[in-house]
Amino acid sequence: MGTFDSNTLRQAIEGHNEQPLLSLYANDAELRIVDRNTQPSHPKVLHGRDEIAEMLADVYSRDIKAHKLDRCVVQGDDVAFSESCEYSDGVRVLSESMVSLRDGKIVEQTMIQAWDE
C-alpha cells in the first residue's frame, strides 16, 4: 500500500516539472476543474493520467515565478489542500482541492480555482 503525505505533495507541487506531481495520480484518476470558464454545472473533467499529464505539462511549461502548497490536511483517504501560484507577469491563481485516495494514489480530485483578471 502506498503512502501519501503533505510533504510529498508539497515537493511535487513546488517542483520545477510535472512528473513528481503526476506520479501521485492513479492510472484511472479523474480530475474535475471548476473555474470562471468551467462552472459547476459543466466542469472540465480529465479522465486518466494521460489527460492529467497533458494539463500538468501545460501548467509547468508556463513562466511561473512561484507555485506553492499553502495548506494541506490528510485524514485517512481524504485530502484537502490549498495552493497558490504567481506568474512572472504578476497574475496570481488560487485553488482549493478535495481529493480521494486509493492505495496512496489520487483517484478523484475536485479543484476550484480563481485567476486574477
N, C-alpha and C positions, 0 to 999 in steps of 0.2 A: 504494500500500500504506500502511495506517495505521500509526501508531506507538503503543506502549504503554510507559509507564514508571512507576516508583514515585511520582514527584512528581505526575503526573496522577491516579493512583489516590488518593494522599493528599488532594489538593484535593477530589476527588469525594466521598470518604468523610467528610471533615471539614467539608464544606459544610453549608448550612442547608436544602437541599431535595434531592429525589431526582433531579432532571433531569441534573446532571453525571454522577452515577454510572450512571444508566440509559443515557446516551449511550455508555458503554463496552461495552455488550452488542450483539451481532449480533441481527438480527431473529429468527433461528431458535435463539437461545441456549437452553440447558437448565440449570437450577439445581436441584441436589439438596441438601436440607437434612436433616441428621441431628442430633437432639437427644433430650431425655428423652421427648418425646411422639411423635417420628417416628424410630424406631430404625432401625439399618442394614438390617434385613430389609424394612422398609416406610418408606423415606424419603419426605418430601414432595418432589414433583417439579413444578417450574414449567416450562412449555413456552412459549417465545417471550417477546418483550419486553413484550407486553401483560400477561401473568400476572406477570412480574417487576416491571413498573411498579406493579401493584396492591400487591404486597408492600412495595416500597420506599416508596410513598406512605404506607402504614400506618406503617412504621418512622419516617419523617421527620416524621409528624404527632404523634408522642409527645413527652412532656415530657422531653427529653434534656438532661442537664447537659453531657456531654462524649461525643464519638464520635471515636475516633482510630485511625489506622493505626499499629500498633506496629512492625511489621517486614514487609518485602517483598523477595522475591527474584525477579528476572526472568531467565530463561535461555531465550533463543530464544522459542518459542511456548508456554512453560510458565511459570506464575507461581504462587508460594506466598506467602500473606500472613496476618498475624495482626491482628485488630482488637479493640478494647475499647470498651465503651460503659458510661456511668453515667447512670442516670435521676435525676431531681431527688429522688426518694424514697430514693435510696441503693442501689437494686438495680443490680447490675453484670452485664454479659454479656461473655463472651469467645468469639471464634470464630476458627477456622482454616479457610482455604480453599485449595484446589488448583484451578487454572484452566488451561484450554487456550484458545489464541488462534488466530484466523484473520484475516489481514489487519489485525492490530492490535486486533481486537474479541474480547470474551469470547464463546466458543461453548459451553463446558462449564465448570461450576463445581460443586464439591462442597464444602459448608460444614458443618463440625461446630461446634455451639455449645453453650455451657453457661450457664445462668442461676442467679443466687442464688435460693434458695428460702427 
